[in-house]
Amino acid sequence: MTNRSVPSLTIIGGGLAGCEAAWQAAERGAMVTLSEMKPHRFSPAHHLPALAELVCSNSLRGESLENAVGLLKEELRRLGSLFMAAADATRVPAGGALAVDRELFALFITEKIEAHPLITTIRQEATDIPAKGVVIIATGPLTSDALAAGLAPLAGENLYFYDAIAPIVSAGSIDYDKVFRASRYGKGDGDDYLNCPLDREEYHRFVAELIAAEKVAPRDFEKAVHFEGCMPVEVLADRGVETLRFGPMKPVGLVDPRTGREPHAVVQLRQENREANMFNLVGFQTKLTWPEQCRVFRMIPGLEQAEFVRLGSLHRNTFINSPLLLAPTLQHRQEPRILFAGQITGVEGYVESAASGFLAGINAARLVQGLPLVVPPPTTALGALIGHITSTDSRHFQPMNVNYGLFPALEGRVRKQERRARLAERALADLHDWQVAELSPESINGKPDTQDRGEP
C-alpha cells in the first residue's frame, strides 16, 4: 500500500467540488489527502466548521428534467455522487425544487469523508500548490489571497465578481396573519413557501427605499461585476421600477386565498431547515449594509418584526479563464498533473460545482493509476457543462449555470414543447453508454493510456 507520507493525490479545498472529487478518487482506490483551512480560518461567507458548507441558499434548484439542472442532478445520482446522496438524505420541502437542511447536509458529507479509509483530511490553510504529485485545486469562489497568489503563474489574470447572500429570518418572528402558504402553480405539496403579498403602493414604496438604501462599498482593488444569476436585489431594482415584479417578486402563479387573486408583487420565504424555524428570502441576495437590511426588509408585509438569523453579505468570487487554461479532462493544459474543479473553473451553482468535482476526482484517480482519462459525452448535462468551461471563446468567458442552451442540437425536426424532454432522454441514454464503455471496471482492463499524464 502507498505510504501515507507520500499521498497519491492532494486536493485543496473541502467544499462541494473538493469533497466530491475526494470521494470519487478514493472510491476508485486512490489515496487522497484533502486540505481544508476551516476551522482555523474562515472565508467571509463561511461559518460552519464542517466540510461542504452551503452558503447562498439551501435550494439546489429544480427537480424536473424540464430544467437542465434537474437533469444534471439525475445524472449525478446515476453516477454515484456523494453530493446527491447527501442531498437526498437531508432534503426539506421546497415545491418543485430540491432543498436541504444545510447543517445536516454538511454533516452527512463530513462524516462520509472523514470515515473513508483512503482519505486523510488535513485542517490547515494551503498557501501554495505542491511542487510534485497529482493535485486538484477546488478552492471555490472564495480562494484565499495567499493561495490566489500561488495560482498566478498557472492562472494568469483572475477575474472577480461579487456573490451576494440572501438574509434568513426566524419563523417565530413572521406575522402569519399577513402571509399565505402556496407554491407557484401549486407545485410540490402546494404550500411549501410562505408568501408576503404587496399591493401597488407598498411595492413602489419598497422599491424606492431599496434603491435609496446605503450599500456596502467595494474595496478599491476589486471590480464590482455581478453574475446575473446571483444579482443583488437592489441592483435589479435600480434597473427599473417594474424589474422586481418580473424577477424575484413575481406574483404569477401565486393566488392569495384571502382575496382570490394574485397580489401586485410577492416576496417568497423558503424553509431553511427541517425544523422549519428559519426561512430564506428567496432571490433577496443583497449588498445593503446590515442596519439598512433590517430597516428596508421590515417594510415587507409580515416581516415588520422580523428577527434576522443571518443578514445578507457580499463576497468576492474568483474564477480562472478555463477555456484558455483547461483541457476537457479538467487538467491544466501546461501542467497536466494539476486539475481544477468547482466554481473556480467558472461553473456556477452548487450542483455544477459538485459535478465538476465528480469528473476531476475520477480523472485524478486515473492519472495516479496510469489509466486513460475520460470526458463525458457532450449530449449529457455533465458533458455540456464541461464543454462550456473548456470550449467557449476565452475572450468572452463568464460563469454559467448548466442550461439546455449548452447542449448540441437534436437531429431532425422536433416540436418546441418536446425539445427538453427529448434532450433529457438522449442525455440519459448516452450517459448509460458512457458509464458502461468508460467507467465500469470491465472497460478499464487492457486500455492503453494515451493521455498526457504529466509527472506525478
C-alpha positions in Angstrom: 0.0 0.0 0.0 1.1 3.5 -0.7 2.9 5.3 2.1 0.6 7.9 3.6 3.5 10.3 3.9 3.6 10.5 0.1 -0.1 11.0 -0.8 -1.1 9.8 -4.3 -3.4 12.7 -4.7 -3.7 16.1 -3.0 -7.0 18.0 -3.1 -7.0 21.7 -1.9 -10.4 22.8 -0.8 -13.1 20.9 1.3 -16.2 22.4 -0.4 -18.6 20.6 -2.6 -16.2 20.1 -5.5 -13.3 19.0 -3.3 -15.4 16.6 -1.3 -17.0 15.1 -4.4 -13.5 14.7 -6.0 -12.0 13.2 -2.9 -14.9 10.6 -2.6 -14.8 9.6 -6.3 -11.0 9.3 -6.3 -10.9 7.3 -3.1 -13.8 5.0 -4.2 -11.6 4.2 -7.2 -8.6 3.2 -5.0 -6.6 6.4 -4.9 -5.1 7.5 -1.6 -6.3 11.1 -1.1 -5.1 14.0 1.1 -7.8 16.6 1.4 -6.7 20.0 2.7 -9.3 22.4 4.2 -8.5 25.6 6.0 -11.6 25.6 8.3 -11.9 25.9 11.2 -8.5 27.6 11.6 -9.5 30.2 9.1 -12.9 31.1 7.6 -13.8 32.9 4.4 -16.0 36.0 4.7 -19.1 33.8 3.8 -18.5 30.6 5.7 -19.5 29.9 9.3 -19.6 26.1 9.9 -16.5 24.0 10.7 -18.0 21.2 8.6 -16.9 20.3 5.0 -19.2 21.1 2.0 -20.9 24.1 3.6 -23.8 25.6 1.6 -23.7 29.4 1.8 -26.0 31.2 -0.6 -29.2 29.1 -0.2 -30.4 25.7 0.9 -32.0 25.2 -2.5 -30.3 23.1 -5.2 -32.9 24.3 -7.7 -35.4 22.5 -9.9 -36.0 18.7 -9.7 -37.8 18.4 -13.1 -36.0 17.1 -16.2 -37.5 20.1 -17.9 -34.7 22.0 -16.3 -31.1 21.2 -17.2 -30.1 21.3 -13.5 -32.7 18.7 -12.8 -31.2 16.5 -15.5 -27.7 17.1 -14.1 -28.8 16.0 -10.6 -30.3 12.8 -12.1 -27.1 12.1 -13.9 -25.1 12.5 -10.7 -27.5 10.2 -8.9 -26.9 7.5 -11.5 -23.2 8.0 -11.4 -23.0 7.5 -7.6 -22.4 11.1 -6.5 -21.8 11.7 -2.8 -23.3 15.2 -3.2 -26.6 13.7 -4.4 -26.6 11.0 -1.7 -26.3 13.8 0.9 -29.0 16.0 -0.8 -31.5 13.1 -1.0 -30.8 12.2 2.7 -31.3 15.7 4.1 -33.9 17.3 1.9 -36.7 19.6 3.1 -40.0 20.6 1.4 -39.5 23.2 -1.4 -42.2 22.7 -4.0 -40.6 21.7 -7.4 -37.1 22.4 -6.1 -34.6 20.2 -4.2 -33.7 21.9 -0.9 -31.8 20.5 2.0 -31.2 21.2 5.7 -27.8 22.9 5.3 -26.3 21.8 8.6 -27.4 18.1 8.2 -26.1 18.2 4.6 -22.7 19.4 5.6 -22.6 16.9 8.5 -23.5 14.0 6.2 -20.7 14.7 3.8 -18.2 15.5 6.6 -18.9 12.1 8.3 -18.6 10.2 5.0 -15.3 11.9 4.1 -13.7 11.5 7.5 -14.7 7.9 7.8 -13.3 6.8 4.4 -10.1 4.7 4.9 -8.3 6.2 1.9 -9.0 9.9 2.7 -6.9 11.9 5.1 -8.3 15.3 6.0 -5.8 18.0 7.0 -7.3 21.1 8.6 -4.9 23.8 7.6 -4.7 26.5 5.1 -2.8 25.7 1.9 -0.8 28.7 0.8 0.9 27.2 -2.3 0.5 24.3 -4.7 2.5 21.1 -4.1 5.5 21.0 -6.4 5.0 17.3 -7.2 2.2 14.8 -7.5 -1.3 15.0 -8.8 -3.2 17.9 -7.4 -6.8 19.1 -7.7 -7.4 22.8 -6.9 -11.0 23.1 -5.7 -10.7 26.2 -3.5 -14.0 27.6 -4.8 -15.1 31.2 -5.4 -13.5 32.4 -2.1 -9.9 31.4 -2.7 -7.7 32.8 0.0 -5.3 35.7 -1.0 -2.3 33.6 -0.2 -3.3 30.7 -2.5 -4.5 33.1 -5.2 -1.0 34.5 -5.3 0.3 30.9 -5.7 -2.1 30.3 -8.6 -1.0 33.4 -10.5 1.7 31.6 -12.5 -0.9 28.9 -13.5 -4.0 31.0 -14.0 -2.7 34.3 -15.3 -5.2 37.1 -14.9 -8.0 36.2 -12.4 -11.5 37.7 -12.9 -13.6 38.8 -10.0 -17.3 39.4 -9.5 -19.5 39.6 -6.4 -21.7 36.9 -5.0 -24.4 38.2 -2.6 -26.1 36.2 0.1 -29.8 36.4 1.0 -31.0 37.0 4.6 -32.6 34.4 6.8 -35.4 35.2 9.2 -36.7 33.4 12.3 -40.0 31.6 11.7 -41.3 32.8 15.1 -40.9 36.5 14.1 -43.1 36.3 11.0 -46.7 37.7 11.2 -48.7 34.8 9.8 -51.8 36.9 9.6 -50.3 38.8 6.7 -48.7 36.0 4.7 -50.1 32.9 2.9 -48.8 29.5 2.1 -48.5 28.5 -1.5 -46.1 27.1 -4.1 -46.1 28.7 -7.5 -48.8 27.0 -9.6 -49.3 24.6 -6.8 -46.1 22.6 -7.4 -44.8 20.2 -4.7 -47.2 20.0 -1.8 -48.7 23.3 -2.9 -47.8 25.1 0.3 -44.1 24.8 0.6 -43.5 28.6 0.6 -44.6 31.5 2.7 -45.7 34.4 0.6 -45.6 38.1 1.7 -48.1 40.0 -0.6 -47.6 43.6 -1.5 -50.2 45.9 -3.1 -49.1 48.5 -5.7 -48.5 51.3 -3.2 -46.5 49.0 -0.8 -44.4 47.7 -3.7 -43.5 51.1 -5.1 -42.6 52.4 -1.6 -40.4 49.3 -1.0 -38.6 49.6 -4.3 -37.9 53.3 -3.7 -36.4 52.6 -0.3 -34.4 49.6 -1.6 -32.8 51.8 -4.3 -32.1 54.7 -1.8 -30.7 52.4 1.0 -27.0 52.5 1.9 -24.9 49.8 0.2 -21.6 48.2 1.2 -18.9 50.0 -0.9 -16.5 47.7 -2.8 -12.8 47.8 -1.9 -10.6 49.8 -4.2 -8.8 46.7 -5.6 -12.0 44.8 -6.5 -14.2 45.2 -9.5 -18.0 45.3 -9.0 -19.0 42.8 -11.7 -22.1 40.7 -10.7 -23.1 37.3 -12.0 -26.6 37.6 -13.5 -27.8 34.5 -11.6 -26.9 36.0 -8.2 -27.7 39.6 -8.8 -28.2 41.7 -5.6 -31.9 42.6 -5.3 -31.1 46.4 -5.1 -29.2 46.2 -8.3 -32.2 44.6 -10.0 -34.4 47.3 -8.5 -32.2 50.1 -9.9 -32.8 48.8 -13.4 -36.4 49.9 -13.4 -39.4 50.1 -11.0 -41.1 47.0 -12.5 -38.0 44.8 -12.7 -38.5 43.0 -9.4 -42.1 42.2 -10.4 -40.7 40.2 -13.3 -38.0 38.7 -11.2 -37.8 37.6 -7.5 -41.1 39.4 -6.6 -43.0 37.9 -9.5 -46.6 37.2 -8.3 -47.5 34.9 -11.3 -49.0 31.6 -10.2 -49.5 32.7 -6.6 -53.1 33.3 -5.6 -53.8 34.8 -2.2 -56.6 32.6 -0.8 -57.9 35.6 1.2 -58.5 37.7 -1.9 -58.8 35.0 -4.6 -56.3 36.8 -6.9 -52.6 37.3 -7.4 -51.0 40.2 -5.4 -49.3 43.1 -7.2 -46.0 41.6 -6.0 -44.8 39.0 -3.6 -41.8 38.1 -1.5 -41.4 34.3 -1.1 -39.9 32.8 2.0 -38.4 29.3 1.6 -38.0 26.9 4.5 -34.3 26.8 5.5 -34.2 23.6 7.6 -36.2 20.6 8.6 -37.4 22.1 11.8 -38.9 24.9 9.8 -37.8 27.5 12.3 -35.9 29.6 9.7 -36.9 31.0 6.3 -34.8 32.4 3.5 -35.9 35.4 1.5 -35.9 33.9 -2.0 -33.9 35.9 -4.5 -33.1 38.6 -2.0 -29.3 38.4 -2.1 -28.1 41.8 -1.2 -25.2 44.2 -0.6 -27.1 46.6 1.6 -25.5 47.5 4.9 -26.8 45.4 7.8 -28.7 48.3 9.5 -30.4 49.1 6.1 -31.3 45.5 5.6 -33.2 45.5 8.9 -34.9 48.7 8.1 -35.9 48.0 4.4 -36.8 44.3 4.7 -39.0 45.0 7.7 -41.2 47.0 5.2 -42.3 43.7 3.7 -45.8 42.8 4.9 -45.4 40.0 7.5 -41.8 40.9 8.3 -42.4 44.1 10.3 -41.0 42.4 13.4 -38.6 40.1 11.6 -35.6 38.7 13.6 -32.8 38.1 11.2 -30.9 34.8 11.9 -28.5 35.8 9.2 -28.2 39.1 7.3 -27.1 39.2 3.7 -23.5 39.9 2.8 -21.2 40.3 -0.1 -18.1 38.4 -1.1 -15.6 38.2 -3.9 -15.9 35.4 -6.3 -12.7 34.3 -8.1 -12.6 32.1 -11.3 -10.0 31.3 -13.9 -10.3 31.7 -17.7 -10.9 28.0 -18.1 -11.3 27.8 -21.9 -7.8 29.1 -22.2 -6.3 27.1 -19.4 -8.1 23.7 -19.0 -8.5 20.6 -21.2 -11.8 18.8 -21.3 -10.4 16.4 -18.7 -10.1 19.4 -16.3 -6.3 19.2 -16.5 -4.3 22.4 -16.8 -3.0 22.4 -20.4 0.5 23.3 -19.4 0.7 21.4 -16.1 -1.4 18.3 -16.7 -0.7 16.9 -13.2 -2.8 19.8 -11.9 -6.6 19.7 -12.3 -9.2 22.3 -11.3 -12.8 21.8 -10.1 -15.7 23.8 -8.7 -16.6 27.4 -9.1 -13.0 28.5 -9.6 -13.4 26.9 -13.1 -16.4 29.2 -13.9 -19.2 26.7 -13.3 -21.9 28.4 -11.3 -24.1 26.8 -8.7 -23.8 24.1 -6.1 -24.9 21.2 -8.4 -22.5 22.3 -11.1 -19.6 22.6 -8.6 -20.2 19.1 -7.4 -20.4 17.8 -11.0 -17.1 19.3 -11.9 -15.6 17.7 -8.8 -17.0 14.4 -9.8 -15.1 14.4 -13.1 -11.9 15.9 -11.6 -11.9 13.2 -9.0 -12.3 10.3 -11.5 -9.6 11.7 -13.8 -7.2 12.5 -10.9 -7.5 8.8 -9.7 -6.9 7.6 -13.2 -3.9 9.9 -13.5 -2.4 8.5 -10.4 -3.1 4.9 -11.5 -1.8 5.4 -15.1 -5.2 4.9 -16.7 -6.7 6.8 -19.6 -8.7 9.9 -18.6 -12.3 10.3 -19.6 -14.6 13.1 -20.9 -18.4 12.8 -20.7 -20.5 12.9 -23.9 -21.4 16.5 -24.8 -25.0 15.4 -25.1 -25.2 14.9 -21.3 -25.7 17.7 -18.8 -22.3 16.9 -17.3 -20.6 17.0 -20.7 -22.4 20.1 -21.9 -21.3 21.9 -18.7 -17.7 20.8 -19.1 -17.8 21.8 -22.7 -18.9 25.3 -21.8 -16.0 25.9 -19.4 -13.3 24.3 -21.7 -14.5 25.2 -25.2 -16.2 28.6 -25.0 -14.5 31.6 -26.6 -12.0 32.6 -23.9 -12.3 36.3 -24.8 -15.9 36.3 -23.6 -15.9 33.7 -20.9 -18.3 34.2 -17.9 -19.6 31.8 -15.2 -22.6 29.8 -16.2 -25.2 27.5 -14.7 -26.0 24.4 -16.7 -28.8 25.1 -19.2 -30.3 23.4 -22.3 -28.8 26.1 -24.5 -25.4 24.5 -23.9 -26.5 21.1 -25.4 -25.9 20.0 -29.0 -28.9 20.3 -31.2 -31.2 17.3 -31.7 -31.3 15.6 -35.1 -34.3 16.2 -37.3 -37.3 18.4 -36.6 -38.6 18.4 -33.0 -41.6 20.2 -31.7 -40.6 23.1 -29.4 -42.7 21.7 -26.5 -40.9 18.3 -26.8 -37.4 19.6 -27.1 -36.3 19.5 -23.5 -37.8 16.0 -22.9 -36.0 14.7 -25.9 -32.7 16.3 -24.8 -33.1 14.7 -21.4 -34.0 11.3 -22.9 -30.9 11.4 -25.2 -28.7 12.6 -22.3 -29.6 9.7 -20.0 -29.2 7.1 -22.8 -25.8 8.5 -23.7 -24.8 8.7 -20.0 -25.6 5.0 -19.6 -23.5 4.1 -22.7 -20.6 6.2 -21.3 -20.8 4.5 -17.9 -20.6 1.1 -19.5 -17.9 2.0 -22.0 -15.6 4.2 -19.9 -16.4 4.0 -16.2 -17.1 0.3 -15.5 -14.3 -1.8 -14.1 -14.5 -4.0 -17.2 -13.9 -1.1 -19.5 -10.6 -0.2 -17.9 -8.8 -3.5 -18.4 -6.5 -3.5 -21.3 -7.0 0.1 -22.3 -3.8 1.9 -23.3 -3.1 5.2 -21.7 -3.0 7.8 -24.4 -3.4 10.9 -22.2 -0.7 13.4 -21.3 -0.4 12.4 -17.7 2.4 14.7 -16.7 4.8 13.7 -13.9 3.1 12.6 -10.7 
